[in-house]
Amino acid sequence: MKSLRAFSMIFLFSSLVPATSSRALEISFEEDHSLPVVYINLAVKSGGASDPRGQLGITNFLGEMLMRGTMTRDKARFDLELDRLGARMEADTRTEALIMRAVVLSENTDALLALFTESVLQPAFEEKEIAKLKSEITSAILDEMGRDASLAARHFMNFLFESHPYGNPLLGTMKDVQSLSREQILQHFDRLFCDQQFVAVGSGACEEDKISDWARNLASSRAHCKELPPMQAPKDAASLRVQIIDKPDRTQAQVYGGQVGITYNDDLFFPLYVANNAFGGRSFSARMMNEIRVKRGWSYGAFSSLIPGKFPRAWFFTFYPTSKNVAESTSFALKMISDVREKGLTGEEFDFARQSLVSSSGFMYNTPSKRVENKLNERILGLPDGFYKSFGNKISNVTLEDANKALKSFLKPDKLAISILATSKDIKPALAKNLGLAEDKIIVTKYTEEK
């Protein structure tokens, strides 16, 4: 389904609550009548990380089930009503949010809001639809496992975070998805869909009062819910850990490595953001790309990424060499990380990275659709208002000294998690030798294994 993330103006409710509540209803509305369209997002500030053990994938499953009929309309009639209104609805599951998105012709806004409310307050969760969705999601998981890049990423995140919820695969595992019951889905719905959890973001040719009243009424019907148990921050590993995801007959490998990251609110964020762009950005001037692709031809690409969250999430790197080059290239990548930690970036690397980020920062909020997503992320992740609008100024204030201090403080080459999807017998001896590890210290996991 086509994404509904493009918007033409915004309204935001950081706490969707009744008018009589002591919590204030926050509204921000950017009106634009250039198109007769209204966009609405209703987000819950808990996503795949809230999946209980033994029920991995339940948040994604719940979001999809909310699109599959209500107490008064089965899925066929629900879809027919959307078609009649010229509307679309979809669920978007993230690690830290579940977002219901809708778009409708402005003349049908009232009817769409009524249908939206019906889907949230009167979900049917019919057994026949549960069975159908189980089959569809199982097929999606099999498809994900059939693609080496997504399979490697799935295993790496689980390996990096071990038992922490940040390692939960959003689609879940086949075993857990197949065992989900209607009662479990209802219980998870009650945990997530509460007024204190709601954030509504949208846009379009619609009066503010209409949307405000709709949000208040919706929230008042889901008030006084129990709070979710708090999630703890993930912890760094005690030492270097290496995993081979063993898949037969691989001539090309997928290499992932990384460590627990930082939050947006960390003092190191902006210096590290610039430093990461210099080290593992997408340009050919970035150090990883230059050394691994341009100079040595080991991989078509080599990148590193910083993913913050409510808690520190991940910093990781990835590249995809041939099996014969896995050991040497992985060892070299670890040496690069140690070198940049100890010696820092050069002035030329830093200046190019910072300037490119400053130049592109204006495009982070130059359209209504981007401002909507920015507002949504600010509320979900607990960021200050205007965080993204101030991005460019914060980056421009970072110095080379700041960036190198951040690298020195943050990087932990001796505590990385490394996951390599390859044929184990073809790479394990050389990998152990190049990394200075005993072979029995390298964990071998079957590619079909689910955790």
PyMOL commands that set and color helices and strands:
alter all, ss='L'
color gray80, all
select helices_A, chain A and resi 48-50+58-65+75-85+106-121+127-146+148-161+165-167+174-179+182-192+195-197+208-220+269-280+287-295+323-343+347-364+368-381+391-396+400-410+413-415+424-435+439-441
alter helices_A, ss='H'
color red, helices_A
select strands_A, chain A and resi 11-13+37-44+88-93+98-105+198-204+241-246+254-260+302-307+314-319+417-422+442-446
alter strands_A, ss='S'
color yellow, strands_A
deselect
rebuild
show_as cartoon
